[in-house]
Amino acid sequence: MTVKTTRRSGRSSILSARTKVRPRDSKTSSTIPQTRNRGDPLPLNNNKNTPSAEIDSVLVASSCLARIAAHPTLTPYRRRVYRTLLSVPPGRWTTYSALSRHLGSGPRAIGTAMRTNPFAPEVPCHRVLATDRTVGGYKGEWNNGGEYCVEKRKLLEDEGVRFDEKGHAGGECFTELADLESLK
């Protein structure tokens, strides 16, 4: 048996001889992400049809929820918006209007929260589209052809969202929104 004392808390934990503690391997997504700096990428399994993809999704959500809770300047409203946005799965999209109806606010308030999202792209503001299913705004710019909208569309296409020749997203608006505060 080994006793390990952590530097930060000074607490001791007992590890059995069978327990193997692996350092984080940046090439795999099988270990739990350590505390990250803003902008560090999260390791993800891009095959969305595997159980490990679901585990990755939960790990990303858990990591983001902790960061949302710890952020010093977020209002309670913005915390709710970002926690709810985490319920939109990769490859799906919702609208400013649907999100505002769910939260009991206005679409412009949702747009402001998206524009000031300090956790993008892990808190996926790129999955929120205009009511007409076009890309709408991104990074504070509202135009369906600008540089940022091309970036937003690419993020969505990489997740599996398809657009028609007029720039409308395919599929149905995701409306099964939920505040993921309970995952903390």
C-alpha positions in Angstrom: 0.0 0.0 0.0 1.2 3.5 -0.8 0.3 6.7 0.9 0.2 9.7 -1.4 -0.1 13.3 0.0 -1.2 16.0 -2.3 0.6 19.4 -2.3 -2.5 21.6 -2.5 -4.7 20.0 0.2 -2.1 18.2 2.4 -4.6 15.3 2.5 -3.4 11.7 2.3 -4.9 9.1 0.1 -4.2 5.4 0.2 -3.5 3.6 -3.1 -3.6 -0.2 -3.2 -0.9 -2.1 -4.9 -3.4 -2.9 -7.7 -4.2 0.8 -8.4 -2.2 2.2 -11.3 -2.0 5.9 -11.6 -1.3 7.0 -15.2 -0.2 10.4 -16.1 -2.4 12.2 -18.6 -1.5 11.2 -22.2 -2.4 14.0 -24.6 -2.7 11.5 -27.5 -5.6 9.7 -26.0 -9.0 10.7 -24.5 -9.2 7.8 -22.1 -8.0 9.8 -19.1 -9.9 12.5 -17.2 -8.8 16.0 -18.3 -6.8 17.9 -15.8 -7.4 21.5 -14.9 -6.9 23.4 -18.1 -6.1 26.9 -19.1 -8.6 28.8 -21.2 -8.2 27.9 -24.8 -6.5 24.5 -24.3 -8.3 22.0 -26.4 -10.2 19.1 -24.8 -9.3 15.6 -26.0 -12.3 14.2 -27.8 -13.3 11.0 -29.5 -14.9 12.1 -32.8 -16.6 8.8 -33.4 -20.1 9.7 -32.1 -21.4 6.2 -32.3 -19.3 4.7 -29.5 -19.8 4.5 -25.7 -16.5 6.3 -25.3 -17.9 9.3 -27.3 -20.7 9.5 -24.7 -18.2 9.3 -21.9 -16.1 12.1 -23.6 -19.3 14.2 -23.9 -20.0 13.8 -20.1 -16.3 14.6 -19.3 -16.4 17.8 -21.4 -19.7 18.8 -19.8 -18.4 18.1 -16.3 -15.2 20.1 -17.0 -17.2 23.0 -18.4 -19.7 23.0 -15.6 -16.9 23.3 -13.1 -15.4 26.2 -15.1 -18.8 27.9 -15.4 -19.4 27.6 -11.6 -15.9 29.0 -10.8 -15.9 31.9 -13.2 -15.7 35.1 -11.1 -17.7 37.5 -13.3 -20.6 35.5 -14.7 -24.1 36.6 -13.8 -26.5 33.9 -12.6 -28.4 34.3 -15.9 -25.3 33.7 -18.0 -24.4 30.7 -15.9 -27.9 29.2 -16.7 -27.6 30.0 -20.4 -24.2 28.3 -20.7 -25.2 25.2 -18.6 -28.3 24.9 -20.8 -26.3 25.2 -24.0 -24.2 22.2 -22.9 -27.4 20.1 -23.4 -27.3 20.6 -27.2 -25.4 17.6 -28.5 -22.8 17.7 -31.3 -24.4 17.5 -34.7 -27.5 19.2 -33.5 -28.5 22.9 -33.3 -31.1 25.1 -31.6 -32.2 28.7 -32.2 -31.9 31.9 -30.2 -35.7 31.9 -30.0 -35.9 28.3 -28.7 -33.2 28.9 -26.1 -34.9 32.1 -24.9 -38.3 30.4 -24.7 -36.8 27.7 -22.5 -35.1 30.2 -20.2 -37.9 32.7 -20.1 -35.9 35.5 -21.6 -35.5 37.3 -24.9 -33.5 36.2 -28.0 -31.3 39.3 -27.9 -30.3 38.4 -24.3 -29.3 35.0 -25.6 -27.3 36.6 -28.4 -25.5 38.8 -25.9 -24.7 35.7 -23.8 -23.4 33.9 -26.9 -21.3 37.0 -28.0 -19.7 37.1 -24.5 -19.1 33.4 -24.1 -15.7 33.0 -22.4 -15.8 29.2 -22.8 -16.2 28.8 -26.6 -16.1 26.4 -28.3 -16.4 23.9 -25.3 -19.7 25.7 -24.4 -21.0 25.4 -27.9 -22.5 28.9 -28.8 -21.9 27.9 -32.5 -24.8 25.5 -32.2 -27.3 28.4 -31.8 -28.8 29.5 -35.2 -31.2 32.2 -36.3 -34.9 31.3 -36.4 -34.7 30.9 -40.2 -32.1 28.2 -39.7 -29.3 30.3 -41.2 -26.0 30.7 -39.3 -27.0 34.2 -38.0 -24.3 35.8 -35.8 -21.0 34.6 -34.4 -18.4 36.4 -32.3 -20.5 39.5 -32.1 -21.0 39.9 -35.9 -24.4 39.4 -37.5 -24.1 38.6 -41.1 -24.6 35.4 -43.0 -21.5 35.6 -45.1 -18.8 37.2 -43.1 -15.5 35.7 -42.0 -16.9 34.6 -38.6 -20.0 33.0 -40.1 -17.8 30.9 -42.3 -16.0 29.7 -39.1 -19.3 29.0 -37.4 -20.6 27.0 -40.4 -17.4 25.0 -40.5 -17.6 24.1 -36.8 -21.2 22.9 -37.4 -20.4 21.0 -40.6 -17.5 19.3 -38.8 -20.0 18.0 -36.2 -22.3 16.7 -39.0 -24.8 19.5 -39.6 -25.6 19.9 -43.3 -26.6 23.1 -45.0 -28.6 23.5 -48.2 -27.6 25.8 -51.1 -29.3 28.8 -49.5 -27.4 28.3 -46.2 -30.2 26.8 -44.2 -29.3 24.1 -41.7 -30.9 20.7 -42.2 -32.6 18.7 -39.6 -34.9 19.8 -36.8 -34.2 22.4 -34.1 -33.1 20.8 -30.8 -35.7 21.7 -28.2 -35.0 19.1 -25.5 -33.0 21.7 -23.6 -32.1 21.2 -19.9 -30.0 23.1 -17.3 -27.2 20.7 -16.6 -26.5 22.1 -13.2 -27.3 18.8 -11.6 -24.2 17.2 -13.3 -21.9 19.2 -11.1 
